[in-house]
Amino acid sequence: MVSFILTLKRLVSGLFRAFKQRNFVALFVLIIIMLFSGTMFYTKQEGMSVIDALYFCVATLSTVGHPDFVPQTDLGKIFTMVYIIVGTGLFLGMVGHLAYALIKGTIREEKRKQAES
């Protein structure tokens, strides 16, 4: 449990550092727009509930995938292909910036500890 709390603390501090970067904020906003537009599309075009559509969009962007849902319409299939290509690139870019912020924070902490010793 202690390990989980320490890891969560590192993640939250990494997020705060990442939000100070313009590129991260831009990617974050684009991801929110992607999630919103995907949710609205699948709700209207494929007849999914808002929660199911949002879940599908998050699973798709995080590259986990959704085993039970396959778009039924041709427009839905085309939209999903574009959504996967564009969204996965944005999501991986955002994760990369977050990882950079976490590593940068870890290096700072190590330097601070060495300076104190």
N, CA, C and O atoms as CSV, one atom per row, in Angstrom:
chain,resi,resn,atom,element,x,y,z
A,1,MET,N,N,0.824,-1.194,0.000
A,1,MET,CA,C,0.000,0.000,0.000
A,1,MET,C,C,0.869,1.260,0.000
A,1,MET,O,O,0.548,2.239,-0.673
A,2,VAL,N,N,1.959,1.231,0.749
A,2,VAL,CA,C,2.862,2.369,0.798
A,2,VAL,C,C,3.477,2.603,-0.577
A,2,VAL,O,O,3.608,3.743,-1.022
A,3,SER,N,N,3.847,1.529,-1.238
A,3,SER,CA,C,4.425,1.633,-2.577
A,3,SER,C,C,3.434,2.288,-3.543
A,3,SER,O,O,3.824,3.126,-4.356
A,4,PHE,N,N,2.167,1.914,-3.457
A,4,PHE,CA,C,1.138,2.489,-4.321
A,4,PHE,C,C,1.006,3.989,-4.065
A,4,PHE,O,O,0.912,4.773,-5.010
A,5,ILE,N,N,0.999,4.385,-2.812
A,5,ILE,CA,C,0.845,5.803,-2.460
A,5,ILE,C,C,2.045,6.606,-2.956
A,5,ILE,O,O,1.876,7.708,-3.478
A,6,LEU,N,N,3.251,6.069,-2.800
A,6,LEU,CA,C,4.438,6.767,-3.289
A,6,LEU,C,C,4.430,6.888,-4.815
A,6,LEU,O,O,4.806,7.927,-5.358
A,7,THR,N,N,4.005,5.838,-5.498
A,7,THR,CA,C,3.916,5.881,-6.957
A,7,THR,C,C,2.865,6.894,-7.401
A,7,THR,O,O,3.083,7.639,-8.356
A,8,LEU,N,N,1.741,6.922,-6.721
A,8,LEU,CA,C,0.680,7.889,-7.033
A,8,LEU,C,C,1.179,9.312,-6.814
A,8,LEU,O,O,0.881,10.204,-7.607
A,9,LYS,N,N,1.933,9.525,-5.747
A,9,LYS,CA,C,2.507,10.850,-5.463
A,9,LYS,C,C,3.447,11.270,-6.595
A,9,LYS,O,O,3.410,12.419,-7.037
A,10,ARG,N,N,4.288,10.345,-7.065
A,10,ARG,CA,C,5.193,10.650,-8.180
A,10,ARG,C,C,4.421,10.995,-9.450
A,10,ARG,O,O,4.785,11.917,-10.180
A,11,LEU,N,N,3.342,10.237,-9.705
A,11,LEU,CA,C,2.530,10.486,-10.898
A,11,LEU,C,C,1.883,11.868,-10.841
A,11,LEU,O,O,1.901,12.607,-11.826
A,12,VAL,N,N,1.320,12.212,-9.701
A,12,VAL,CA,C,0.660,13.515,-9.563
A,12,VAL,C,C,1.678,14.647,-9.703
A,12,VAL,O,O,1.404,15.644,-10.371
A,13,SER,N,N,2.841,14.502,-9.085
A,13,SER,CA,C,3.858,15.564,-9.223
A,13,SER,C,C,4.353,15.633,-10.674
A,13,SER,O,O,4.646,16.719,-11.175
A,14,GLY,N,N,4.447,14.489,-11.344
A,14,GLY,CA,C,4.815,14.489,-12.763
A,14,GLY,C,C,3.775,15.183,-13.615
A,14,GLY,O,O,4.115,15.896,-14.559
A,15,LEU,N,N,2.506,14.979,-13.289
A,15,LEU,CA,C,1.434,15.662,-14.019
A,15,LEU,C,C,1.528,17.174,-13.844
A,15,LEU,O,O,1.365,17.927,-14.805
A,16,PHE,N,N,1.791,17.615,-12.613
A,16,PHE,CA,C,1.932,19.059,-12.385
A,16,PHE,C,C,3.096,19.631,-13.186
A,16,PHE,O,O,2.985,20.713,-13.763
A,17,ARG,N,N,4.221,18.900,-13.223
A,17,ARG,CA,C,5.365,19.356,-14.022
A,17,ARG,C,C,5.025,19.346,-15.513
A,17,ARG,O,O,5.405,20.260,-16.245
A,18,ALA,N,N,4.313,18.319,-15.957
A,18,ALA,CA,C,3.970,18.201,-17.378
A,18,ALA,C,C,3.041,19.331,-17.819
A,18,ALA,O,O,3.158,19.828,-18.939
A,19,PHE,N,N,2.116,19.740,-16.939
A,19,PHE,CA,C,1.178,20.806,-17.315
A,19,PHE,C,C,1.870,22.155,-17.462
A,19,PHE,O,O,1.271,23.099,-17.976
A,20,LYS,N,N,3.115,22.261,-17.020
A,20,LYS,CA,C,3.875,23.498,-17.207
A,20,LYS,C,C,4.460,23.592,-18.614
A,20,LYS,O,O,4.946,24.649,-19.016
A,21,GLN,N,N,4.415,22.491,-19.361
A,21,GLN,CA,C,4.930,22.464,-20.727
A,21,GLN,C,C,3.793,22.762,-21.707
A,21,GLN,O,O,2.721,22.162,-21.618
A,22,ARG,N,N,4.024,23.674,-22.626
A,22,ARG,CA,C,2.990,24.046,-23.606
A,22,ARG,C,C,2.572,22.868,-24.476
A,22,ARG,O,O,1.388,22.681,-24.755
A,23,ASN,N,N,3.547,22.081,-24.900
A,23,ASN,CA,C,3.228,20.952,-25.774
A,23,ASN,C,C,2.322,19.938,-25.076
A,23,ASN,O,O,1.405,19.394,-25.692
A,24,PHE,N,N,2.576,19.686,-23.807
A,24,PHE,CA,C,1.746,18.744,-23.061
A,24,PHE,C,C,0.320,19.267,-22.957
A,24,PHE,O,O,-0.636,18.520,-23.166
A,25,VAL,N,N,0.179,20.534,-22.639
A,25,VAL,CA,C,-1.155,21.127,-22.511
A,25,VAL,C,C,-1.893,21.052,-23.854
A,25,VAL,O,O,-3.083,20.738,-23.892
A,26,ALA,N,N,-1.193,21.339,-24.946
A,26,ALA,CA,C,-1.815,21.256,-26.267
A,26,ALA,C,C,-2.264,19.830,-26.573
A,26,ALA,O,O,-3.376,19.617,-27.056
A,27,LEU,N,N,-1.400,18.853,-26.291
A,27,LEU,CA,C,-1.771,17.455,-26.517
A,27,LEU,C,C,-2.944,17.049,-25.632
A,27,LEU,O,O,-3.841,16.334,-26.079
A,28,PHE,N,N,-2.942,17.498,-24.389
A,28,PHE,CA,C,-4.029,17.174,-23.455
A,28,PHE,C,C,-5.358,17.726,-23.977
A,28,PHE,O,O,-6.374,17.031,-23.958
A,29,VAL,N,N,-5.345,18.966,-24.437
A,29,VAL,CA,C,-6.571,19.577,-24.972
A,29,VAL,C,C,-7.036,18.824,-26.223
A,29,VAL,O,O,-8.230,18.578,-26.390
A,30,LEU,N,N,-6.107,18.463,-27.090
A,30,LEU,CA,C,-6.471,17.708,-28.291
A,30,LEU,C,C,-7.045,16.335,-27.942
A,30,LEU,O,O,-7.969,15.867,-28.608
A,31,ILE,N,N,-6.516,15.691,-26.918
A,31,ILE,CA,C,-7.055,14.398,-26.475
A,31,ILE,C,C,-8.482,14.579,-25.964
A,31,ILE,O,O,-9.358,13.769,-26.269
A,32,ILE,N,N,-8.719,15.636,-25.188
A,32,ILE,CA,C,-10.081,15.907,-24.683
A,32,ILE,C,C,-11.030,16.137,-25.860
A,32,ILE,O,O,-12.151,15.627,-25.860
A,33,ILE,N,N,-10.595,16.893,-26.850
A,33,ILE,CA,C,-11.419,17.140,-28.043
A,33,ILE,C,C,-11.683,15.824,-28.780
A,33,ILE,O,O,-12.802,15.571,-29.226
A,34,MET,N,N,-10.646,14.987,-28.906
A,34,MET,CA,C,-10.817,13.676,-29.560
A,34,MET,C,C,-11.840,12.825,-28.804
A,34,MET,O,O,-12.722,12.222,-29.415
A,35,LEU,N,N,-11.719,12.779,-27.483
A,35,LEU,CA,C,-12.657,11.981,-26.693
A,35,LEU,C,C,-14.083,12.504,-26.839
A,35,LEU,O,O,-15.023,11.723,-26.988
A,36,PHE,N,N,-14.241,13.820,-26.797
A,36,PHE,CA,C,-15.569,14.409,-26.928
A,36,PHE,C,C,-16.160,14.143,-28.312
A,36,PHE,O,O,-17.317,13.738,-28.430
A,37,SER,N,N,-15.362,14.372,-29.359
A,37,SER,CA,C,-15.891,14.181,-30.714
A,37,SER,C,C,-16.174,12.703,-30.988
A,37,SER,O,O,-17.181,12.371,-31.613
A,38,GLY,N,N,-15.299,11.822,-30.526
A,38,GLY,CA,C,-15.534,10.389,-30.705
A,38,GLY,C,C,-16.779,9.921,-29.973
A,38,GLY,O,O,-17.570,9.139,-30.501
A,39,THR,N,N,-16.944,10.411,-28.745
A,39,THR,CA,C,-18.122,10.041,-27.964
A,39,THR,C,C,-19.398,10.498,-28.657
A,39,THR,O,O,-20.363,9.740,-28.757
A,40,MET,N,N,-19.401,11.738,-29.134
A,40,MET,CA,C,-20.586,12.249,-29.824
A,40,MET,C,C,-20.849,11.467,-31.114
A,40,MET,O,O,-21.999,11.157,-31.424
A,41,PHE,N,N,-19.792,11.148,-31.868
A,41,PHE,CA,C,-19.965,10.414,-33.109
A,41,PHE,C,C,-20.575,9.035,-32.848
A,41,PHE,O,O,-21.566,8.669,-33.480
A,42,TYR,N,N,-19.996,8.278,-31.932
A,42,TYR,CA,C,-20.489,6.923,-31.686
A,42,TYR,C,C,-21.876,6.924,-31.048
A,42,TYR,O,O,-22.643,5.979,-31.229
A,43,THR,N,N,-22.197,7.974,-30.309
A,43,THR,CA,C,-23.546,8.087,-29.740
A,43,THR,C,C,-24.568,8.313,-30.844
A,43,THR,O,O,-25.625,7.683,-30.860
A,44,LYS,N,N,-24.251,9.211,-31.763
A,44,LYS,CA,C,-25.196,9.542,-32.844
A,44,LYS,C,C,-25.203,8.491,-33.953
A,44,LYS,O,O,-26.269,8.043,-34.375
A,45,GLN,N,N,-24.023,8.098,-34.426
A,45,GLN,CA,C,-23.926,7.239,-35.607
A,45,GLN,C,C,-24.159,5.762,-35.291
A,45,GLN,O,O,-24.840,5.067,-36.046
A,46,GLU,N,N,-23.602,5.284,-34.188
A,46,GLU,CA,C,-23.674,3.854,-33.874
A,46,GLU,C,C,-24.724,3.524,-32.820
A,46,GLU,O,O,-24.953,2.354,-32.514
A,47,GLY,N,N,-25.366,4.557,-32.260
A,47,GLY,CA,C,-26.437,4.328,-31.296
A,47,GLY,C,C,-25.966,3.831,-29.937
A,47,GLY,O,O,-26.726,3.172,-29.227
A,48,MET,N,N,-24.734,4.131,-29.566
A,48,MET,CA,C,-24.206,3.714,-28.262
A,48,MET,C,C,-24.636,4.711,-27.194
A,48,MET,O,O,-24.954,5.862,-27.494
A,49,SER,N,N,-24.643,4.254,-25.943
A,49,SER,CA,C,-24.887,5.189,-24.847
A,49,SER,C,C,-23.633,6.048,-24.674
A,49,SER,O,O,-22.556,5.688,-25.151
A,50,VAL,N,N,-23.777,7.162,-24.003
A,50,VAL,CA,C,-22.652,8.078,-23.828
A,50,VAL,C,C,-21.513,7.384,-23.074
A,50,VAL,O,O,-20.349,7.515,-23.453
A,51,ILE,N,N,-21.837,6.659,-22.027
A,51,ILE,CA,C,-20.802,5.971,-21.240
A,51,ILE,C,C,-20.106,4.900,-22.076
A,51,ILE,O,O,-18.881,4.787,-22.040
A,52,ASP,N,N,-20.874,4.117,-22.826
A,52,ASP,CA,C,-20.263,3.085,-23.681
A,52,ASP,C,C,-19.376,3.706,-24.757
A,52,ASP,O,O,-18.295,3.194,-25.047
A,53,ALA,N,N,-19.834,4.807,-25.347
A,53,ALA,CA,C,-19.047,5.476,-26.388
A,53,ALA,C,C,-17.763,6.057,-25.807
A,53,ALA,O,O,-16.698,5.935,-26.412
A,54,LEU,N,N,-17.857,6.685,-24.642
A,54,LEU,CA,C,-16.664,7.236,-24.000
A,54,LEU,C,C,-15.694,6.119,-23.624
A,54,LEU,O,O,-14.485,6.255,-23.810
A,55,TYR,N,N,-16.217,5.028,-23.102
A,55,TYR,CA,C,-15.373,3.885,-22.751
A,55,TYR,C,C,-14.655,3.346,-23.991
A,55,TYR,O,O,-13.461,3.048,-23.941
A,56,PHE,N,N,-15.374,3.223,-25.088
A,56,PHE,CA,C,-14.770,2.751,-26.333
A,56,PHE,C,C,-13.681,3.710,-26.793
A,56,PHE,O,O,-12.617,3.269,-27.227
A,57,CYS,N,N,-13.926,5.001,-26.705
A,57,CYS,CA,C,-12.944,5.991,-27.143
A,57,CYS,C,C,-11.684,5.937,-26.282
A,57,CYS,O,O,-10.576,5.969,-26.818
A,58,VAL,N,N,-11.829,5.856,-24.976
A,58,VAL,CA,C,-10.668,5.774,-24.090
A,58,VAL,C,C,-9.898,4.483,-24.349
A,58,VAL,O,O,-8.669,4.498,-24.415
A,59,ALA,N,N,-10.610,3.366,-24.495
A,59,ALA,CA,C,-9.945,2.080,-24.762
A,59,ALA,C,C,-9.211,2.114,-26.101
A,59,ALA,O,O,-8.140,1.524,-26.240
A,60,THR,N,N,-9.780,2.795,-27.073
A,60,THR,CA,C,-9.144,2.887,-28.392
A,60,THR,C,C,-7.899,3.765,-28.345
A,60,THR,O,O,-6.851,3.383,-28.866
A,61,LEU,N,N,-8.005,4.944,-27.721
A,61,LEU,CA,C,-6.865,5.853,-27.673
A,61,LEU,C,C,-5.723,5.298,-26.831
A,61,LEU,O,O,-4.558,5.583,-27.108
A,62,SER,N,N,-6.038,4.519,-25.820
A,62,SER,CA,C,-4.981,3.968,-24.967
A,62,SER,C,C,-4.418,2.675,-25.549
A,62,SER,O,O,-3.597,2.020,-24.908
A,63,THR,N,N,-4.835,2.306,-26.725
A,63,THR,CA,C,-4.406,1.120,-27.483
A,63,THR,C,C,-4.777,-0.195,-26.805
A,63,THR,O,O,-4.239,-1.241,-27.166
A,64,VAL,N,N,-5.677,-0.164,-25.839
A,64,VAL,CA,C,-6.153,-1.393,-25.208
A,64,VAL,C,C,-7.115,-2.105,-26.140
A,64,VAL,O,O,-7.054,-3.323,-26.306
A,65,GLY,N,N,-7.994,-1.338,-26.739
A,65,GLY,CA,C,-8.982,-1.907,-27.655
A,65,GLY,C,C,-10.235,-2.355,-26.919
A,65,GLY,O,O,-10.226,-2.513,-25.699
A,66,HIS,N,N,-11.291,-2.553,-27.656
A,66,HIS,CA,C,-12.576,-2.982,-27.101
A,66,HIS,C,C,-12.977,-4.266,-27.805
A,66,HIS,O,O,-13.247,-4.243,-29.006
A,67,PRO,N,N,-13.022,-5.384,-27.094
A,67,PRO,CA,C,-13.243,-6.677,-27.752
A,67,PRO,C,C,-14.656,-6.909,-28.273
A,67,PRO,O,O,-14.854,-7.730,-29.168
A,68,ASP,N,N,-15.647,-6.193,-27.723
A,68,ASP,CA,C,-17.036,-6.500,-28.061
A,68,ASP,C,C,-17.652,-5.589,-29.114
A,68,ASP,O,O,-18.673,-5.940,-29.705
A,69,PHE,N,N,-17.060,-4.440,-29.358
A,69,PHE,CA,C,-17.704,-3.481,-30.254
A,69,PHE,C,C,-16.957,-3.384,-31.578
A,69,PHE,O,O,-15.736,-3.229,-31.617
A,70,VAL,N,N,-17.715,-3.479,-32.647
A,70,VAL,CA,C,-17.218,-3.242,-34.002
A,70,VAL,C,C,-18.230,-2.303,-34.660
A,70,VAL,O,O,-19.427,-2.591,-34.654
A,71,PRO,N,N,-17.766,-1.180,-35.228
A,71,PRO,CA,C,-18.714,-0.270,-35.875
A,71,PRO,C,C,-19.539,-1.003,-36.942
A,71,PRO,O,O,-19.012,-1.825,-37.693
A,72,GLN,N,N,-20.815,-0.697,-36.995
A,72,GLN,CA,C,-21.728,-1.373,-37.910
A,72,GLN,C,C,-21.900,-0.653,-39.235
A,72,GLN,O,O,-22.206,-1.284,-40.247
A,73,THR,N,N,-21.710,0.649,-39.245
A,73,THR,CA,C,-21.919,1.409,-40.478
A,73,THR,C,C,-20.576,1.648,-41.180
A,73,THR,O,O,-19.521,1.616,-40.547
A,74,ASP,N,N,-20.632,1.884,-42.486
A,74,ASP,CA,C,-19.407,2.188,-43.230
A,74,ASP,C,C,-18.763,3.479,-42.735
A,74,ASP,O,O,-17.543,3.557,-42.595
A,75,LEU,N,N,-19.593,4.495,-42.471
A,75,LEU,CA,C,-19.083,5.754,-41.946
A,75,LEU,C,C,-18.416,5.524,-40.586
A,75,LEU,O,O,-17.373,6.111,-40.298
A,76,GLY,N,N,-19.006,4.685,-39.765
A,76,GLY,CA,C,-18.424,4.356,-38.465
A,76,GLY,C,C,-17.080,3.670,-38.601
A,76,GLY,O,O,-16.163,3.943,-37.828
A,77,LYS,N,N,-16.954,2.790,-39.564
A,77,LYS,CA,C,-15.683,2.096,-39.775
A,77,LYS,C,C,-14.605,3.057,-40.276
A,77,LYS,O,O,-13.461,2.989,-39.826
A,78,ILE,N,N,-14.955,3.946,-41.195
A,78,ILE,CA,C,-14.001,4.924,-41.711
A,78,ILE,C,C,-13.574,5.875,-40.597
A,78,ILE,O,O,-12.387,6.158,-40.432
A,79,PHE,N,N,-14.553,6.366,-39.832
A,79,PHE,CA,C,-14.244,7.267,-38.721
A,79,PHE,C,C,-13.312,6.584,-37.721
A,79,PHE,O,O,-12.367,7.201,-37.230
A,80,THR,N,N,-13.573,5.319,-37.422
A,80,THR,CA,C,-12.759,4.584,-36.453
A,80,THR,C,C,-11.327,4.422,-36.945
A,80,THR,O,O,-10.391,4.537,-36.154
A,81,MET,N,N,-11.138,4.159,-38.231
A,81,MET,CA,C,-9.774,4.037,-38.762
A,81,MET,C,C,-8.992,5.338,-38.583
A,81,MET,O,O,-7.846,5.322,-38.135
A,82,VAL,N,N,-9.614,6.459,-38.932
A,82,VAL,CA,C,-8.953,7.756,-38.786
A,82,VAL,C,C,-8.744,8.070,-37.305
A,82,VAL,O,O,-7.691,8.570,-36.911
A,83,TYR,N,N,-9.756,7.774,-36.492
A,83,TYR,CA,C,-9.699,8.025,-35.045
A,83,TYR,C,C,-8.539,7.272,-34.403
A,83,TYR,O,O,-7.834,7.821,-33.555
A,84,ILE,N,N,-8.339,6.027,-34.802
A,84,ILE,CA,C,-7.251,5.222,-34.239
A,84,ILE,C,C,-5.894,5.805,-34.627
A,84,ILE,O,O,-5.016,5.935,-33.774
A,85,ILE,N,N,-5.713,6.152,-35.883
A,85,ILE,CA,C,-4.414,6.652,-36.347
A,85,ILE,C,C,-4.079,7.996,-35.695
A,85,ILE,O,O,-2.987,8.170,-35.156
A,86,VAL,N,N,-5.002,8.926,-35.745
A,86,VAL,CA,C,-4.748,10.258,-35.197
A,86,VAL,C,C,-4.694,10.212,-33.669
A,86,VAL,O,O,-3.778,10.765,-33.060
A,87,GLY,N,N,-5.664,9.559,-33.062
A,87,GLY,CA,C,-5.764,9.535,-31.606
A,87,GLY,C,C,-4.621,8.812,-30.928
A,87,GLY,O,O,-4.145,9.247,-29.880
A,88,THR,N,N,-4.175,7.715,-31.511
A,88,THR,CA,C,-3.081,6.968,-30.900
A,88,THR,C,C,-1.800,7.803,-30.923
A,88,THR,O,O,-1.045,7.801,-29.952
A,89,GLY,N,N,-1.555,8.504,-32.005
A,89,GLY,CA,C,-0.382,9.374,-32.073
A,89,GLY,C,C,-0.431,10.467,-31.016
A,89,GLY,O,O,0.566,10.725,-30.343
A,90,LEU,N,N,-1.576,11.106,-30.866
A,90,LEU,CA,C,-1.724,12.146,-29.852
A,90,LEU,C,C,-1.543,11.578,-28.448
A,90,LEU,O,O,-0.852,12.165,-27.615
A,91,PHE,N,N,-2.166,10.436,-28.195
A,91,PHE,CA,C,-2.101,9.830,-26.866
A,91,PHE,C,C,-0.673,9.426,-26.518
A,91,PHE,O,O,-0.215,9.668,-25.402
A,92,LEU,N,N,0.029,8.816,-27.459
A,92,LEU,CA,C,1.408,8.401,-27.193
A,92,LEU,C,C,2.317,9.616,-27.008
A,92,LEU,O,O,3.244,9.579,-26.199
A,93,GLY,N,N,2.059,10.680,-27.745
A,93,GLY,CA,C,2.819,11.916,-27.540
A,93,GLY,C,C,2.604,12.479,-26.153
A,93,GLY,O,O,3.553,12.932,-25.513
A,94,MET,N,N,1.372,12.459,-25.683
A,94,MET,CA,C,1.069,12.956,-24.345
A,94,MET,C,C,1.732,12.085,-23.276
A,94,MET,O,O,2.285,12.606,-22.308
A,95,VAL,N,N,1.680,10.780,-23.444
A,95,VAL,CA,C,2.317,9.867,-22.497
A,95,VAL,C,C,3.831,10.086,-22.504
A,95,VAL,O,O,4.465,10.023,-21.450
A,96,GLY,N,N,4.409,10.337,-23.659
A,96,GLY,CA,C,5.832,10.619,-23.746
A,96,GLY,C,C,6.223,11.866,-22.965
A,96,GLY,O,O,7.235,11.874,-22.265
A,97,HIS,N,N,5.421,12.919,-23.087
A,97,HIS,CA,C,5.687,14.146,-22.327
A,97,HIS,C,C,5.547,13.902,-20.828
A,97,HIS,O,O,6.326,14.434,-20.037
A,98,LEU,N,N,4.576,13.115,-20.440
A,98,LEU,CA,C,4.395,12.790,-19.021
A,98,LEU,C,C,5.592,11.993,-18.508
A,98,LEU,O,O,6.095,12.257,-17.416
A,99,ALA,N,N,6.040,11.031,-19.285
A,99,ALA,CA,C,7.208,10.235,-18.890
A,99,ALA,C,C,8.438,11.129,-18.750
A,99,ALA,O,O,9.220,10.964,-17.814
A,100,TYR,N,N,8.614,12.070,-19.668
A,100,TYR,CA,C,9.738,13.001,-19.587
A,100,TYR,C,C,9.672,13.810,-18.295
A,100,TYR,O,O,10.688,13.997,-17.626
A,101,ALA,N,N,8.479,14.290,-17.945
A,101,ALA,CA,C,8.324,15.071,-16.712
A,101,ALA,C,C,8.624,14.218,-15.479
A,101,ALA,O,O,9.227,14.702,-14.521
A,102,LEU,N,N,8.209,12.958,-15.500
A,102,LEU,CA,C,8.498,12.066,-14.370
A,102,LEU,C,C,10.000,11.817,-14.234
A,102,LEU,O,O,10.540,11.855,-13.129
A,103,ILE,N,N,10.662,11.568,-15.341
A,103,ILE,CA,C,12.104,11.307,-15.306
A,103,ILE,C,C,12.864,12.560,-14.871
A,103,ILE,O,O,13.804,12.484,-14.080
A,104,LYS,N,N,12.449,13.699,-15.390
A,104,LYS,CA,C,13.097,14.957,-15.024
A,104,LYS,C,C,12.952,15.211,-13.524
A,104,LYS,O,O,13.901,15.657,-12.879
A,105,GLY,N,N,11.786,14.935,-12.971
A,105,GLY,CA,C,11.565,15.106,-11.534
A,105,GLY,C,C,12.410,14.151,-10.710
A,105,GLY,O,O,12.923,14.527,-9.657
A,106,THR,N,N,12.558,12.920,-11.179
A,106,THR,CA,C,13.371,11.933,-10.474
A,106,THR,C,C,14.837,12.358,-10.466
A,106,THR,O,O,15.517,12.222,-9.450
A,107,ILE,N,N,15.318,12.867,-11.581
A,107,ILE,CA,C,16.711,13.325,-11.667
A,107,ILE,C,C,16.934,14.500,-10.719
A,107,ILE,O,O,17.965,14.567,-10.051
A,108,ARG,N,N,15.978,15.428,-10.653
A,108,ARG,CA,C,16.103,16.567,-9.732
A,108,ARG,C,C,16.165,16.099,-8.281
A,108,ARG,O,O,16.973,16.598,-7.499
A,109,GLU,N,N,15.306,15.134,-7.918
A,109,GLU,CA,C,15.305,14.622,-6.553
A,109,GLU,C,C,16.634,13.958,-6.210
A,109,GLU,O,O,17.151,14.132,-5.106
A,110,GLU,N,N,17.188,13.196,-7.154
A,110,GLU,CA,C,18.470,12.543,-6.910
A,110,GLU,C,C,19.585,13.566,-6.745
A,110,GLU,O,O,20.440,13.401,-5.876
A,111,LYS,N,N,19.597,14.618,-7.556
A,111,LYS,CA,C,20.612,15.660,-7.436
A,111,LYS,C,C,20.480,16.390,-6.111
A,111,LYS,O,O,21.484,16.735,-5.488
A,112,ARG,N,N,19.244,16.627,-5.675
A,112,ARG,CA,C,19.007,17.311,-4.411
A,112,ARG,C,C,19.505,16.458,-3.241
A,112,ARG,O,O,20.098,16.986,-2.299
A,113,LYS,N,N,19.272,15.163,-3.293
A,113,LYS,CA,C,19.746,14.265,-2.239
A,113,LYS,C,C,21.261,14.202,-2.204
A,113,LYS,O,O,21.855,14.163,-1.126
A,114,GLN,N,N,21.901,14.190,-3.381
A,114,GLN,CA,C,23.359,14.173,-3.437
A,114,GLN,C,C,23.948,15.473,-2.895
A,114,GLN,O,O,24.989,15.460,-2.238
A,115,ALA,N,N,23.295,16.574,-3.166
A,115,ALA,CA,C,23.776,17.873,-2.687
A,115,ALA,C,C,23.664,17.970,-1.154
A,115,ALA,O,O,24.497,18.603,-0.505
A,116,GLU,N,N,22.646,17.348,-0.597
A,116,GLU,CA,C,22.452,17.363,0.852
A,116,GLU,C,C,23.459,16.461,1.565
A,116,GLU,O,O,23.782,16.683,2.732
A,117,SER,N,N,23.946,15.457,0.867
A,117,SER,CA,C,24.880,14.501,1.502
A,117,SER,C,C,26.276,15.034,1.632
A,117,SER,O,O,27.156,14.342,2.144
